[in-house]
């Protein structure tokens, strides 16, 4: 059995944290397909990030832009707190 690398373990924890965040944010007015939004965020962040992206303004800007686009797709773009919390998890785990 192949063991996950520490980076893969962080990403798994990140996806779990994002899943919890969006499950918590889900409401009756705007149903969220939590698994799809988390998978979309994960896929986009993995595609646009690069080593040390947190320390470079352009890296943060690109990840934030991708996150905003994903939240817009699911009509969650107006929730500033949700955006900031999701970005915090991305910074921590990706």
N, C-alpha and C positions, 0 to 999 in steps of 0.2 A: 504494500500500500504506500502510495506516494504522499509524503508530508507536504503541507502547504508552506510556502515561504512566509517570513514575517510580513512582507508587503501584501501577499494574498490574504493573510489573516486580518490585517488592518482593513483591507477593502471589504472583506466579509463583515467585519464589525461595523464599517461605515454603512453598508447596505442595510444591516439590521437597525442601526440608529435612524437612518432615513425612513425606513419602513415604519418604525415606531412613531416618528415625527408626523408622517402623513396619515397614519391611522388615527392619531390624536386630532389632527386638523380636519379630518373628514366630517362633513355635516350633511344633513338631509337636503338642503337646498342645492348644493353642488356636489353630487356624488363623485368621489375620486376612485379611480381604479389604481389602488395603491401599488400593487406589484408592477404595473406598467409604468407608472411615473418614476418609481425608484429604479427600475431597469433602464429607462430612458436616460435618467440623470447619470447613472453609473456608466452607461455606454458612452455618453457624450463627454463626461469628465475624463474617462480613460483615453479618449481620442484626442482631447485638446491639451491635457496636462503634459508637463515635461519635468525632468529633474530640477528641483529648486524653484518651481513655479510660484510657490508662496512668497518668495523673497523678491520677486520681480513684478513691478507694477503691471507690465503688459501680460504677465502670466495670470495674475489675479483678475485683470480686466477680461481676458478671454474666457476664463472659467465662469465668472459672473455673467457674462453675456450668454454663454451656453445655458446656464442655469435659468436665467430669465426667459430665454426662448422656450425651454422645456415647461416652465411654469405657465407661460402664456398659452402653450398648446393645451394645457389642462384647465385653463381659465382660473389659475391660482396666482396670477402675476400681481394682483393688487394687494396681496397680503404681505406687507413689508416684514413683519415679524417672522413669518414662515420662510421667506427668502433668507433673512439673516441667520436663522437657526439652521437651515439646510446648508448654507454656505459655510457656517461654522463647522458642521459635521464633515463637509468636504475637505476643508482645510486640515482638520484633525486626522482624518483617515485616508486621504488620498495624497 
